[in-house]
């Protein structure tokens, strides 16, 4: 696509160069994908040794989730993987970021896969076993190609990018709607609540992250968040009773007078049933008066949650600053928790702490029965994820998997 994901990134890099900052002034971000753990470990060590920041995924489905949450300079992926193979992942990556460079790996080369690689503009097509020098050379070439694509479009972006981005954003703002995903209480087999998740029908923004990135670049976070709260209020008014609704807040929203107003915030009539989730993925230091904002929200009857715990800026320090009623584990901690002892110990320890403090713990990102059962054993009775229901219009029915 030639949409906003690419445009926002190009504009950032163009401004960086005008301000005297090199395009390659930060560590290159590499997403490494293979379903063979030994291959992942060896390639990761090799690339990190030469200064790359490497994020690993052990399959195409996991990689797709990571691509939705972060942008990468280079995608290195195996072709032959179960469920979502490398070519399917490549198509997804191209839709999200047309500037991302891609290197394909395979232990079973074929004419068809090579043709597909050429069609999608893959930088390198590597046949396993891959020599260290071959991998390093491929990544260096891929980064060079990415920088050339960015540089060639910078002049146009500096002149027209902001105006074009603003027009696209304003159009998308008119098509914002709210999807809901259930949060269940396993022991009682009841629906505890629903998380409100922003969506748009505008194809220029393929995912919520791209919409928020554009809002940040255009200084339009407050208008976007206000539209989300209004849409959520309309849905909640017509929604089920006796459940809790979780609405996401960017930390910068805590600077918005409308959010803290008893007369202007459209969610105030439902405050006793609303929990505001404040993400750990952005710094609270952007809030001018955090203590005052938190006190105002609580005085209106809202509760607070720390979202994405384990993936963000301040970790447990958020507890003392927000005194949350709910904590939600990040998907990166929940993923494969039935197999990863470190994640199990982390979840068990934090869950024990939260229970002692009277804080509700929610594990989000539950994808299968093994993760579900292990989380329950670790003390997590509140669960959320595709295993139970995908986000959707209205209020999706829960699949208990029994």
Secondary structure, DSSP 8 states (H G I E B T S, - for coil): --SHHHHHHHHHHHHHHHTT--TT-S--EEEEE-S-HHHHHHHHHHHHTTT-EEEEESSHHHHHHHHHH---SEEEEES--SSS-HHHHHHHHHHH-TT-EEEEEESS--HHHHHHHHHTT-SEEEESS--HHHHHHHHHHHHHHHHHHHHHHHHHHHHHHHHHHHHHHHHHHTTEEEEEEEEEETTTTEEEEEEEEEEES-TT--SHHHHHHHHHHTT-HHHHHHHHHHHHHHHHHTS-SS-EEEEEE-GGGGG-TTTT-TTT-TTGGGGGGEEEEEETTS-GGG-TTHHHHHHHHHHTT-EEEEEEETSSSSTTHHHHHH--SEEEE-HHHHTTTTT-HHHHHHHHHHHHHHHHHT-EEEEE---SHHHHHHHHHTT--EEESTTT---BSS--------
